[in-house]
């Protein structure tokens, strides 16, 4: 147990990554089974946070139980019960940034897509060391694709039946960029500024997409399908895994003020240079 209080070896991180990928795939299969009975799912509306289904809760509980079995000494920060022991978000976030090891889990990123029968949703699991991600996995159940990264060891995409591909891409100028974003409307925040920024960037870029899953959007930036991403009002489980995957693929990832990425920031900008400089000036 002492080694986990310090730092994992490369071998341990690799072994943990493989176990995490396997867990994300099992969780994804559970989500697929839930999606086949969308009409009967219980849906709860969370004030300023959108919606949650019984699928979110059941799969999150499964992931937490599995992670605790793997590493009982580690904390877990998960979307559906993240601050029940702390009273509020601020205290919870402070705690999770100070513990040596913490899993950050989003069992279902893209719940609205999931409820509409769309395939654009994912399972996100990250491992942090004093609040900074060292391992990240984002699995898209409908396609079987998995994005993953270990800090300082690159980012990869695994497709069933194929050899994993290292993620890398060339940077573009804003005028030739396809961007992705999300809006904070479901989170109860004022969004006039967001729409103004959207309009400004729409006029300066090749196009913008609002797909409904920040985690998958960021993975597509890492892959080079999208060239840049920005959003405000996000939570750690939205970006912990995908932010690391972006960083490890060569994407510049910061908050709106240009501060180095960590998952407890509420804003994020992600793009390769030189596009990053254009985005950070505008947001």
C-alpha positions in Angstrom: 0.0 0.0 0.0 2.9 2.4 0.7 3.9 2.5 -3.0 0.4 3.9 -3.8 1.0 6.7 -1.4 4.0 7.7 -3.5 3.8 6.9 -7.2 3.0 3.9 -9.3 5.6 2.3 -11.4 5.2 2.2 -15.2 4.3 -1.5 -15.0 1.7 -0.9 -12.3 0.2 2.0 -14.3 0.0 -0.2 -17.4 -1.6 -3.0 -15.5 -4.1 -0.6 -14.0 -4.8 0.9 -17.4 -5.7 -2.5 -18.8 -8.0 -3.3 -15.9 -9.7 0.1 -16.3 -10.2 -0.4 -20.0 -11.8 -3.8 -19.3 -14.0 -2.2 -16.7 -15.1 0.6 -19.0 -16.1 -2.0 -21.7 -18.1 -4.0 -19.2 -19.9 -0.8 -18.0 -20.5 0.1 -21.7 -22.3 -3.2 -22.3 -24.5 -2.5 -19.3 -25.4 0.9 -20.8 -26.3 -0.7 -24.2 -28.7 -3.1 -22.4 -30.3 -0.1 -20.6 -30.6 1.9 -23.8 -32.6 -1.0 -25.4 -35.3 -0.2 -22.8 -35.2 3.6 -23.0 -39.0 4.0 -22.7 -39.1 2.3 -19.3 -36.1 4.0 -17.7 -36.7 6.2 -14.7 -35.4 9.8 -15.3 -34.6 12.3 -12.7 -34.1 16.0 -13.4 -31.1 17.4 -11.4 -31.3 21.2 -10.8 -28.7 23.0 -12.9 -27.1 19.7 -13.9 -29.4 18.3 -16.6 -30.9 14.8 -16.2 -29.9 11.4 -14.7 -31.3 8.0 -15.4 -31.4 4.8 -13.5 -28.7 3.7 -16.0 -26.4 6.4 -14.7 -26.9 5.4 -11.1 -26.7 1.6 -11.7 -23.6 1.7 -13.9 -21.9 4.2 -11.6 -22.5 1.9 -8.6 -21.0 -1.0 -10.6 -17.9 1.0 -11.5 -17.3 2.2 -8.0 -17.7 -1.3 -6.6 -15.3 -2.6 -9.1 -12.7 0.1 -8.5 -12.9 -0.4 -4.8 -12.3 -4.1 -5.3 -9.2 -3.3 -7.4 -7.8 -0.6 -5.2 -9.6 -0.3 -1.8 -7.1 2.3 -0.6 -8.1 4.8 -3.3 -10.9 7.5 -3.1 -13.6 7.7 -5.8 -15.2 10.9 -7.1 -18.3 10.1 -9.1 -21.0 12.2 -10.7 -24.1 10.9 -9.0 -22.8 11.0 -5.4 -19.8 13.3 -5.5 -20.4 15.4 -2.4 -22.9 13.6 -0.3 -20.3 13.2 2.5 -19.0 16.8 2.2 -22.1 19.0 2.1 -21.1 21.0 -0.9 -19.1 21.0 -4.1 -16.4 23.3 -2.9 -15.5 21.2 0.1 -15.7 18.0 -2.0 -13.4 19.3 -4.8 -10.8 20.5 -2.2 -10.8 17.1 -0.6 -10.3 15.2 -3.9 -7.4 17.4 -4.9 -5.6 16.7 -1.7 -5.8 12.9 -1.6 -2.9 10.9 -3.0 -5.0 8.8 -5.3 -8.5 9.3 -6.6 -10.7 7.8 -9.3 -12.9 10.3 -11.2 -15.9 8.6 -12.8 -18.6 9.6 -15.2 -20.7 6.5 -15.9 -22.6 8.1 -18.8 -21.4 11.3 -20.4 -24.0 12.3 -22.9 -27.2 11.3 -21.0 -29.5 13.3 -23.3 -28.1 11.6 -26.4 -28.4 8.2 -24.6 -32.1 8.9 -23.9 -32.8 9.9 -27.5 -31.3 6.6 -28.8 -28.2 8.4 -30.1 -24.8 6.6 -30.0 -22.8 9.6 -29.0 -22.2 8.9 -25.3 -19.4 7.4 -23.3 -18.0 5.9 -20.1 -15.2 8.0 -18.5 -12.7 6.8 -15.9 -9.6 8.7 -14.8 -7.1 8.2 -12.0 -5.6 11.3 -10.4 -2.6 11.8 -8.2 -3.1 14.8 -5.9 -5.8 16.1 -8.3 -3.8 15.6 -11.5 -4.8 12.9 -14.0 -2.2 10.2 -14.6 -4.5 7.7 -16.4 -7.6 8.3 -18.5 -10.0 6.0 -20.3 -13.1 7.1 -22.4 -15.1 4.2 -24.0 -17.9 4.7 -26.5 -20.1 1.6 -26.0 -22.0 1.9 -29.3 -18.9 1.7 -31.5 -16.7 -0.3 -29.1 -13.9 2.3 -29.5 -11.8 3.3 -26.5 -9.5 6.3 -26.1 -6.9 6.0 -23.4 -3.7 7.7 -22.1 -1.1 7.4 -19.4 0.7 10.6 -18.4 3.9 11.1 -20.4 3.3 8.0 -22.5 1.0 9.3 -25.2 -2.6 8.8 -26.1 -4.2 6.0 -28.1 -7.4 4.9 -29.7 -8.4 1.2 -29.7 -10.9 -0.1 -32.2 -12.1 -3.7 -32.0 -10.1 -6.0 -34.2 -7.4 -3.5 -34.9 -4.1 -2.5 -33.4 -4.3 0.6 -31.2 -3.5 3.8 -33.0 -1.4 6.6 -31.4 -3.3 9.9 -31.5 -1.6 12.8 -33.2 -2.6 15.4 -35.8 -1.4 18.7 -37.4 -2.5 22.0 -36.0 -4.7 24.3 -38.2 -5.5 27.9 -38.5 -8.9 29.1 -37.2 -10.2 29.8 -40.7 -9.8 26.1 -41.6 -10.8 24.6 -38.3 -13.8 22.4 -37.4 -14.7 23.2 -33.7 -16.8 21.6 -31.1 -18.4 23.1 -27.9 -21.2 22.7 -25.4 -23.6 25.2 -23.7 -24.3 25.7 -20.0 -28.0 26.1 -20.5 -28.8 22.8 -18.9 -26.7 23.8 -15.9 -28.9 26.9 -15.2 -26.2 29.4 -16.1 -26.5 32.6 -18.1 -25.6 31.7 -21.7 -25.9 35.0 -23.7 -22.1 35.3 -23.7 -21.7 31.7 -24.9 -24.0 32.3 -27.8 -22.2 35.5 -28.7 -18.9 33.7 -28.7 -20.4 30.8 -30.7 -21.6 33.3 -33.3 -18.2 35.0 -33.5 -16.3 31.7 -33.9 -18.8 30.4 -36.4 -18.0 33.3 -38.6 -14.2 32.8 -38.3 -14.0 29.0 -38.6 -15.0 26.3 -41.0 -17.8 25.1 -38.7 -18.9 24.3 -35.2 -20.6 21.2 -33.8 -22.5 20.8 -30.6 -22.5 17.0 -30.1 -23.6 16.6 -26.5 -20.7 14.8 -24.9 -17.7 16.9 -23.8 -15.6 13.8 -23.2 -16.1 12.4 -26.7 -15.7 15.9 -28.2 -12.3 16.2 -26.5 -11.3 12.7 -27.7 -12.1 13.7 -31.2 -9.9 16.8 -30.8 -7.1 14.5 -29.7 -7.7 12.4 -32.8 -7.8 15.4 -35.1 -11.5 15.0 -36.2 -12.3 18.2 -34.4 -9.6 20.9 -34.3 -10.6 22.6 -31.1 -13.0 22.6 -28.2 -14.2 25.1 -25.6 -16.8 25.1 -22.8 -17.6 26.5 -19.4 -19.5 25.0 -16.5 -18.0 21.6 -16.7 -17.3 19.2 -13.8 -14.2 17.0 -13.1 -15.8 13.8 -14.4 -16.5 15.5 -17.8 -12.9 16.3 -18.5 -10.5 14.4 -16.2 -10.0 11.4 -18.6 -10.5 13.2 -21.9 -8.4 16.2 -20.9 -5.4 13.9 -20.2 -6.0 12.1 -23.5 -5.9 15.5 -25.3 -2.8 16.6 -23.5 -1.0 13.4 -24.3 -1.9 13.7 -28.0 -0.1 17.0 -28.3 -3.2 19.2 -27.8 -2.7 22.4 -25.7 -5.3 22.2 -22.8 -5.9 25.1 -20.4 -8.7 27.0 -18.8 -10.0 30.3 -20.3 -7.2 32.2 -18.6 -4.5 30.0 -20.0 -3.8 28.1 -16.8 -2.5 24.6 -17.1 -5.2 21.9 -17.3 -6.5 20.1 -14.2 -10.0 18.5 -13.9 -11.3 20.9 -11.2 -11.4 23.9 -13.5 -14.8 25.1 -14.7 -13.6 26.2 -18.1 -11.6 24.5 -20.8 -10.0 25.3 -24.1 -8.3 22.6 -26.2 -6.6 22.9 -29.5 -3.3 22.3 -31.2 -1.1 25.3 -32.0 -1.5 27.7 -33.7 -5.3 27.4 -33.4 -5.0 27.4 -29.6 -3.7 31.0 -29.5 -6.7 32.1 -31.6 -9.2 30.4 -29.3 -7.7 31.6 -26.1 -7.7 35.2 -27.3 -11.4 35.0 -28.1 -12.8 33.1 -25.1 
